[in-house]
Amino acid sequence: MGSNADLSALLHQLYTQYLPKEGLEPLGVYHEIYLDDWSKAASARRRMIVRQPVR
């Protein structure tokens, strides 16, 4: 939840902290799934799921 500007920080944590800690490696590109209409939702309230295939 948050603005699109928060995405780069989230991805950095995903690739440098979470995946290595869990012994996982990214496999392909991540996908963004938008749960709100971003043209109508306030930037702080926008919701998105980031899916990263792993091995």
PyMOL CGO cylinders between C-alpha atoms (Angstrom):
from pymol import cmd
from pymol.cgo import CYLINDER

trace = [
    CYLINDER, 0.00, 0.00, 0.00, 1.39, 3.40, -0.91, 0.3, 1, 1, 1, 1, 1, 1,
    CYLINDER, 1.39, 3.40, -0.91, 2.54, 5.47, -3.80, 0.3, 1, 1, 1, 1, 1, 1,
    CYLINDER, 2.54, 5.47, -3.80, 4.31, 4.19, -6.88, 0.3, 1, 1, 1, 1, 1, 1,
    CYLINDER, 4.31, 4.19, -6.88, 7.46, 5.96, -5.60, 0.3, 1, 1, 1, 1, 1, 1,
    CYLINDER, 7.46, 5.96, -5.60, 7.59, 3.39, -2.77, 0.3, 1, 1, 1, 1, 1, 1,
    CYLINDER, 7.59, 3.39, -2.77, 7.98, 0.56, -5.29, 0.3, 1, 1, 1, 1, 1, 1,
    CYLINDER, 7.98, 0.56, -5.29, 11.73, 0.98, -5.79, 0.3, 1, 1, 1, 1, 1, 1,
    CYLINDER, 11.73, 0.98, -5.79, 12.36, 0.72, -2.03, 0.3, 1, 1, 1, 1, 1, 1,
    CYLINDER, 12.36, 0.72, -2.03, 10.13, -2.36, -1.85, 0.3, 1, 1, 1, 1, 1, 1,
    CYLINDER, 10.13, -2.36, -1.85, 11.95, -4.07, -4.72, 0.3, 1, 1, 1, 1, 1, 1,
    CYLINDER, 11.95, -4.07, -4.72, 15.33, -3.23, -3.19, 0.3, 1, 1, 1, 1, 1, 1,
    CYLINDER, 15.33, -3.23, -3.19, 14.30, -4.91, 0.08, 0.3, 1, 1, 1, 1, 1, 1,
    CYLINDER, 14.30, -4.91, 0.08, 12.87, -7.87, -1.81, 0.3, 1, 1, 1, 1, 1, 1,
    CYLINDER, 12.87, -7.87, -1.81, 16.05, -8.53, -3.81, 0.3, 1, 1, 1, 1, 1, 1,
    CYLINDER, 16.05, -8.53, -3.81, 18.69, -7.64, -1.19, 0.3, 1, 1, 1, 1, 1, 1,
    CYLINDER, 18.69, -7.64, -1.19, 17.07, -8.85, 2.03, 0.3, 1, 1, 1, 1, 1, 1,
    CYLINDER, 17.07, -8.85, 2.03, 14.02, -11.10, 1.80, 0.3, 1, 1, 1, 1, 1, 1,
    CYLINDER, 14.02, -11.10, 1.80, 14.90, -13.41, -1.09, 0.3, 1, 1, 1, 1, 1, 1,
    CYLINDER, 14.90, -13.41, -1.09, 18.51, -14.08, 0.03, 0.3, 1, 1, 1, 1, 1, 1,
    CYLINDER, 18.51, -14.08, 0.03, 17.36, -14.65, 3.64, 0.3, 1, 1, 1, 1, 1, 1,
    CYLINDER, 17.36, -14.65, 3.64, 14.84, -17.25, 2.44, 0.3, 1, 1, 1, 1, 1, 1,
    CYLINDER, 14.84, -17.25, 2.44, 17.36, -18.90, 0.10, 0.3, 1, 1, 1, 1, 1, 1,
    CYLINDER, 17.36, -18.90, 0.10, 15.39, -17.89, -2.99, 0.3, 1, 1, 1, 1, 1, 1,
    CYLINDER, 15.39, -17.89, -2.99, 16.50, -16.49, -6.33, 0.3, 1, 1, 1, 1, 1, 1,
    CYLINDER, 16.50, -16.49, -6.33, 14.39, -14.42, -8.71, 0.3, 1, 1, 1, 1, 1, 1,
    CYLINDER, 14.39, -14.42, -8.71, 13.29, -16.30, -11.80, 0.3, 1, 1, 1, 1, 1, 1,
    CYLINDER, 13.29, -16.30, -11.80, 12.13, -13.87, -14.48, 0.3, 1, 1, 1, 1, 1, 1,
    CYLINDER, 12.13, -13.87, -14.48, 10.53, -10.48, -14.09, 0.3, 1, 1, 1, 1, 1, 1,
    CYLINDER, 10.53, -10.48, -14.09, 8.14, -9.39, -11.38, 0.3, 1, 1, 1, 1, 1, 1,
    CYLINDER, 8.14, -9.39, -11.38, 4.48, -8.59, -12.05, 0.3, 1, 1, 1, 1, 1, 1,
    CYLINDER, 4.48, -8.59, -12.05, 2.41, -5.73, -10.70, 0.3, 1, 1, 1, 1, 1, 1,
    CYLINDER, 2.41, -5.73, -10.70, -1.27, -6.31, -9.92, 0.3, 1, 1, 1, 1, 1, 1,
    CYLINDER, -1.27, -6.31, -9.92, -3.20, -3.11, -9.23, 0.3, 1, 1, 1, 1, 1, 1,
    CYLINDER, -3.20, -3.11, -9.23, -6.05, -3.46, -6.75, 0.3, 1, 1, 1, 1, 1, 1,
    CYLINDER, -6.05, -3.46, -6.75, -7.38, 0.09, -7.14, 0.3, 1, 1, 1, 1, 1, 1,
    CYLINDER, -7.38, 0.09, -7.14, -8.11, 2.53, -9.92, 0.3, 1, 1, 1, 1, 1, 1,
    CYLINDER, -8.11, 2.53, -9.92, -4.98, 4.64, -9.57, 0.3, 1, 1, 1, 1, 1, 1,
    CYLINDER, -4.98, 4.64, -9.57, -6.60, 7.57, -11.36, 0.3, 1, 1, 1, 1, 1, 1,
    CYLINDER, -6.60, 7.57, -11.36, -9.12, 7.82, -8.49, 0.3, 1, 1, 1, 1, 1, 1,
    CYLINDER, -9.12, 7.82, -8.49, -7.28, 6.58, -5.37, 0.3, 1, 1, 1, 1, 1, 1,
    CYLINDER, -7.28, 6.58, -5.37, -5.09, 8.91, -3.31, 0.3, 1, 1, 1, 1, 1, 1,
    CYLINDER, -5.09, 8.91, -3.31, -1.43, 8.01, -3.75, 0.3, 1, 1, 1, 1, 1, 1,
    CYLINDER, -1.43, 8.01, -3.75, -0.99, 7.01, -0.09, 0.3, 1, 1, 1, 1, 1, 1,
    CYLINDER, -0.99, 7.01, -0.09, -3.98, 4.62, -0.35, 0.3, 1, 1, 1, 1, 1, 1,
    CYLINDER, -3.98, 4.62, -0.35, -3.12, 2.85, -3.61, 0.3, 1, 1, 1, 1, 1, 1,
    CYLINDER, -3.12, 2.85, -3.61, -2.78, -0.91, -3.32, 0.3, 1, 1, 1, 1, 1, 1,
    CYLINDER, -2.78, -0.91, -3.32, -0.68, -3.21, -5.48, 0.3, 1, 1, 1, 1, 1, 1,
    CYLINDER, -0.68, -3.21, -5.48, 0.53, -6.80, -5.26, 0.3, 1, 1, 1, 1, 1, 1,
    CYLINDER, 0.53, -6.80, -5.26, 4.07, -7.47, -6.50, 0.3, 1, 1, 1, 1, 1, 1,
    CYLINDER, 4.07, -7.47, -6.50, 4.59, -11.09, -7.60, 0.3, 1, 1, 1, 1, 1, 1,
    CYLINDER, 4.59, -11.09, -7.60, 8.13, -12.33, -8.19, 0.3, 1, 1, 1, 1, 1, 1,
    CYLINDER, 8.13, -12.33, -8.19, 8.62, -15.85, -9.55, 0.3, 1, 1, 1, 1, 1, 1,
    CYLINDER, 8.62, -15.85, -9.55, 11.41, -17.61, -7.61, 0.3, 1, 1, 1, 1, 1, 1,
    CYLINDER, 11.41, -17.61, -7.61, 13.44, -20.78, -7.59, 0.3, 1, 1, 1, 1, 1, 1,
]
cmd.load_cgo(trace, "trace")
